[in-house]
Amino acid sequence: MTPPPRWKLAILTWIGVYPSITVLLVVLGPFLFELPIPVVTLVLSVTLVALLSFVIMPLLTRVFRPWLTRRAPTADADRD
């Protein structure tokens, strides 16, 4: 099986990252706002990467599998 184009994976990653980081900032922000920026970045990045790797991306790839694996029609297909 051919892997999906990188642009599709980039879009799918953004679909996972944007809402996740927004929710993390809303939920964890009040607890982290007084900490130094490097600590805040560490906590948010570790949490985001774990969520993306084990929860969000597996779900998104399952939901978007038909779009990810769809290929553009070739010129040969138009002749049939």
C-alpha positions in Angstrom: 0.0 0.0 0.0 1.3 3.4 -0.9 1.5 5.9 1.9 -0.7 9.0 1.7 0.7 12.2 0.2 2.6 14.3 2.8 0.3 17.3 2.2 -2.7 15.2 3.4 -0.8 14.1 6.5 0.2 17.7 7.2 -3.5 18.7 7.0 -4.6 15.8 9.2 -1.9 16.7 11.8 -3.1 20.3 11.9 -6.7 19.0 12.4 -5.4 17.1 15.4 -3.0 19.8 16.8 -5.1 23.0 16.6 -8.0 21.9 18.7 -5.8 19.8 21.0 -3.5 22.7 21.9 -6.5 25.0 22.3 -8.1 22.6 24.8 -4.9 22.1 26.6 -4.3 25.8 27.0 -7.9 26.3 28.3 -7.6 23.4 30.7 -4.0 23.6 31.9 -3.4 27.3 31.3 -4.7 28.5 34.7 -2.3 26.0 36.4 0.7 26.9 34.3 0.5 30.7 33.8 2.9 31.5 36.7 5.5 28.9 35.7 8.5 29.8 33.5 7.9 29.5 29.8 10.3 26.6 29.3 8.4 24.6 31.9 5.0 25.5 30.3 6.4 24.5 26.9 7.7 21.2 28.3 4.4 20.3 30.0 2.3 21.3 26.9 4.5 19.6 24.4 4.8 16.3 26.3 1.1 16.2 26.8 0.3 17.1 23.2 2.7 14.6 21.7 1.3 11.8 24.0 -2.3 12.7 23.1 -1.5 12.9 19.4 0.5 9.6 19.3 -1.8 7.4 21.3 -5.3 8.9 21.0 -5.9 11.6 18.4 -3.9 10.5 15.3 -5.0 6.9 15.4 -8.6 8.1 15.6 -8.2 10.7 12.8 -6.4 8.2 10.5 -9.2 5.8 11.0 -11.9 8.4 10.3 -10.1 9.9 7.3 -8.7 6.7 5.8 -10.9 6.9 2.7 -9.6 10.4 2.0 -6.0 9.6 2.9 -5.9 6.5 0.5 -7.9 8.0 -2.4 -5.8 8.5 -5.5 -6.2 11.1 -8.2 -7.6 9.6 -11.4 -5.0 8.8 -14.0 -5.1 9.6 -17.7 -5.5 5.9 -18.5 -8.7 5.7 -16.4 -10.3 8.5 -18.5 -9.9 6.3 -21.6 -12.0 3.4 -20.3 
